[in-house]
């Protein structure tokens, strides 16, 4: 895996499972904290990445790969 993954995360989500997966496979990723308290998960920039705006989401930098915590 050569492309960096952007991992949008909030500690109150189930994203820690995805974080664990990224560490286990040794994928290059960048961590972006999304504050639910500040409503960052409902802002247009985040909704462009995750239209439901409810969960943390890793995505590739080119925007073609999506993985959601469930």
C-alpha positions as CSV (number, residue, x, y, z in Angstrom):
1,X,0.0,0.0,0.0
2,X,1.7,3.2,-1.1
3,X,-1.0,5.8,-0.8
4,X,-1.5,7.5,2.5
5,X,-4.9,7.0,4.2
6,X,-6.6,9.8,6.1
7,X,-8.2,8.4,9.2
8,X,-10.9,10.7,10.5
9,X,-11.6,9.7,14.1
10,X,-13.4,10.7,17.3
11,X,-12.6,8.8,20.5
12,X,-16.3,8.4,21.2
13,X,-16.8,6.4,18.0
14,X,-15.9,2.8,17.2
15,X,-13.0,4.0,15.1
16,X,-10.5,2.4,17.4
17,X,-11.2,-0.9,15.6
18,X,-10.2,0.7,12.3
19,X,-7.1,2.3,14.0
20,X,-6.1,-1.1,15.2
21,X,-6.5,-2.6,11.7
22,X,-4.4,0.2,10.2
23,X,-1.6,-0.5,12.7
24,X,-1.8,-4.3,12.2
25,X,-1.4,-4.1,8.4
26,X,1.2,-1.3,8.6
27,X,-0.6,1.0,6.3
28,X,0.6,4.6,6.0
29,X,-2.1,6.9,7.5
30,X,-2.6,10.4,8.8
31,X,-4.8,10.9,11.9
32,X,-7.5,13.6,11.8
33,X,-9.5,14.2,14.9
34,X,-13.2,15.1,14.3
35,X,-14.9,16.8,17.2
36,X,-18.5,15.7,17.7
37,X,-18.9,18.4,20.4
38,X,-18.0,21.2,18.0
39,X,-20.2,19.7,15.2
40,X,-17.3,19.1,12.9
41,X,-18.9,15.9,11.7
42,X,-21.8,18.0,10.3
43,X,-19.7,20.5,8.4
44,X,-19.6,20.5,4.6
45,X,-15.9,19.4,4.4
46,X,-16.5,16.3,6.5
47,X,-19.9,15.5,4.9
48,X,-18.0,15.5,1.5
49,X,-16.0,12.6,2.8
50,X,-18.7,10.9,4.9
51,X,-22.2,12.0,3.8
52,X,-24.0,10.4,6.9
53,X,-21.7,12.4,9.2
54,X,-22.0,9.9,12.0
55,X,-18.9,7.8,12.2
56,X,-15.2,8.1,11.9
57,X,-14.0,7.1,8.4
58,X,-10.6,6.3,6.8
59,X,-10.3,7.2,3.2
60,X,-7.4,7.2,0.7
61,X,-5.9,10.5,-0.2
62,X,-7.3,10.2,-3.7
63,X,-10.8,9.5,-2.4
64,X,-11.6,6.2,-4.0
65,X,-11.3,3.8,-1.0
66,X,-13.7,4.0,1.9
67,X,-13.9,2.0,5.2
68,X,-16.4,2.7,7.9
69,X,-16.4,1.6,11.5
70,X,-19.6,-0.3,12.2
